[in-house]
Amino acid sequence: MIYETIGVIGIVVICIAGLPQLVKTVKTKSVEDLSLPFFILILVGASLLLVYSFYIEDLIYIIGNILTILITVLLIACIVGWRK
């Protein structure tokens, strides 16, 4: 039970970790200091974890990885769209 709780807390932290960056980026429209390769790697990693989450049939991790992918895709779109 304790390990499941730790896992849920971990996935929640990972999901919300990108939100401050997304909010700041949308507010300032400044993307010059953001690393596109970093976010692409996060996207690849979260996508692979999503496949694994479906394999082990763990709904919490499926939802968490989908949210992480969504936030990361939005940040990549900002970088590509607003980069000079």
C-alpha positions in Angstrom: 0.0 0.0 0.0 2.8 2.5 0.9 4.5 1.9 -2.5 1.3 2.5 -4.4 0.8 5.8 -2.5 4.4 6.8 -3.3 3.8 6.0 -6.9 0.7 8.1 -7.1 2.4 11.0 -5.4 5.3 10.7 -7.8 3.1 10.7 -10.9 1.2 13.7 -9.6 4.4 15.6 -9.0 5.7 14.7 -12.5 2.4 15.8 -14.1 2.3 19.2 -12.4 6.1 19.8 -12.9 5.6 21.1 -16.4 2.7 23.4 -15.6 4.7 26.4 -14.1 6.9 26.4 -17.3 3.9 26.2 -19.5 2.1 29.1 -17.7 5.2 31.2 -17.8 5.9 30.5 -21.4 2.3 31.3 -22.5 2.3 34.5 -20.4 5.7 35.8 -21.7 5.7 34.1 -25.1 9.5 33.8 -24.5 10.9 30.5 -25.6 14.5 31.5 -26.4 15.9 29.8 -23.3 13.9 26.6 -23.6 15.6 23.5 -25.0 13.7 21.8 -27.7 15.8 18.6 -27.5 15.0 18.3 -23.8 11.3 18.5 -24.4 11.4 16.0 -27.3 13.3 13.6 -25.0 10.6 14.1 -22.3 7.9 13.4 -24.9 9.6 10.2 -26.1 10.1 9.0 -22.6 6.6 9.7 -21.5 5.2 8.1 -24.7 7.2 4.9 -24.0 6.0 4.9 -20.4 2.5 5.3 -21.6 2.8 2.2 -23.8 4.2 0.3 -20.7 1.4 1.7 -18.5 -1.2 0.2 -20.9 0.7 -3.1 -20.8 0.6 -3.3 -17.0 -3.0 -1.8 -17.1 -2.3 0.9 -14.5 -4.9 3.6 -14.9 -3.1 6.1 -12.6 0.1 5.9 -14.7 -1.9 6.0 -18.0 -3.6 9.2 -16.9 -0.3 10.7 -15.6 1.6 9.9 -18.7 -1.2 11.3 -20.9 -1.1 14.6 -18.9 2.7 14.7 -19.1 2.5 14.2 -22.9 -0.1 16.9 -23.3 1.8 19.5 -21.3 5.0 18.6 -23.2 3.3 18.8 -26.6 2.0 22.2 -25.7 5.5 23.4 -24.7 7.0 22.0 -27.9 4.3 23.8 -29.9 5.1 27.1 -28.1 8.9 26.6 -28.8 8.3 25.8 -32.5 5.7 28.5 -33.0 7.3 31.4 -31.1 11.0 30.8 -31.7 12.5 33.6 -33.8 
